[in-house]
Amino acid sequence: MFSLVDSRPVRVITQDTENNILVTGFMGGMKNAIIELMVYTDTLNPDDAFQIDPPDPTRIFIQRKMSARIILDPIMAGQLADWLKGQIALYEDIFGKIKIPQGAPRNPPSELLEMKREENITVDQKQLEKDIEKSIRASRGQEQPKSKSS
């Protein structure tokens, strides 16, 4: 495993509760030289259907819960992509090619983040670290992210 921190030994601390997330969708993109991935879980919610007698199955709705917001620097995003490709290859060796349903989007929508491809982008490592830290604080409600224009 690769770590950007340093080469000292790493002690792993486990939490009392694990965060197991059933991923039914995701969206995100690049913003200020970091990669953001929002993971959500869709479940069927029959509450409205059971409010009347007899229950009405047409009143069941999909409830979408934002399960996690993952913030990655480009190196970690690349490593995640490589790891996923390897895991998918192992899966396909055992179970066969994964068939994506016809009509399913090949890339998830990027509704929350504007994605732009710019040529000749240079990244200041210290600024990247500051941007990541700001995003983390903002996601915890400790600070509102500031736009570059302010």
N, C-alpha and C positions, 0 to 999 in steps of 0.2 A: 504494500500500500504506500502511496506517495503522500507526503505531507509538506505543505508550504511553510510550516512553522519552523522547524529545524530538525536536526538529526538525533535529538535526544530520545530516550525510550518514552513510549506513550503508555499511560495507564488509562484504561477504559473504566468509566463509571456508568453503571446502569441505573436507569430511573425505576422508581417503584411501579410506575405504570408505563407500559409501552404505548406508542402512538401507532397502532396498526390502522392503515388507511386503505379502504377499498377505493381505487381510482376508477371513476367512470368517465372522467374527462379532464382535460387540462388546457390551459391557454397561457400565453405570455409572449415574451420577446426580449429584445435588447433595449436597454435604456441606460444612458450615461455609461457605456462601456461595461455594464454588468448584464447578466442574463437573469431574468425573473421568470419563474414558472409558478403559476397558480394551479393547484390541484383541487378538483371538486368531486363530490360524491352525490349521485342522484339516487333517490329512493322514492318508492311509491308511497303516498300519504292518503289513506282512506278516510281520514277524519270527517270530511264533508259528506262522504258517501254514507256514513253510519249515523248522520244526524237526522235522517228520515227513515220511516218504516214503511215498506221494506227498503233496505239499503239500495242505493242507486250507484252501480259501478261506473256510470258515466261521470260521476262527480269525484272520482279518484284523480289526484293531480300529482305531478312530479315535484318533489321538494329537492332543491339543489343547495348543498352546503359546501361552502369554501372550506376545504379541509386543511390546506397548508399553502404557505407561500414560501417558495424556495428561492434563495438568492445565491447565484453562483458567479464567481469570476470566470473569465474565459478559459483559464486552464482547467478548473474543476468541471466546467461545462463540457469541455472536450474529453476529459477523463470519464465523465458520466456517459457520454455518447459512446465512447469506445467500450466501456463495460457493458452497456446495454446491447450493443452489437454482438459482443461475445456471448452474452446470456441468450440472446435470440438465436444465434447460430447453434448453441448447445441444444436448445429446445427443439429447433427444427431438425437437428440430427436425430433426435429421439422420436418426435411426433410428426414430422413432416412440415412442409412449408405452411406458414401462417397465412390463412386466406382472409384478406380484408374484404368485408361485404361490399358488393358493387353499390356505388352511389355514396359510400362513406367518404367523408373528406380525408384526403391524404395528409393534410396538415391541419391541426386544430386552429380555430379562429383566434386572431389576436385582437380581441375586442377591447382589452384594457390598456394595451400598450401600443403606441405607434411604432411600427417597425420600419426603419429606413436603411437602405444600403448606401453607404457613402464610400467613395474611393479615397485611398491614401489616409486612412484614419491612423493617427498616432496616439498611443496611450501613455499617459504619465502614471507610473506605478503608484506613486504617493497619492495622486488625486483619485485613482481607482480605489485604493484602500479607504480613503475618506468617503467616497461615494457609497461603497459597500457598507461602511459603518453607519452612515446617515440613513441608508435604506433599512438597515436592521433596527436602528432606534425608532424610525418612523413606523415600522411594522409592529413594534411593541407599544406604540402610542406615546413614546417619550419625546418625539419631535416630529413636526410636520416637515416633509421634504420640501426644499425650496427649488423653484425652477431656475434654470440658468439665466433667465431674463430678469430676475429680481435681485 
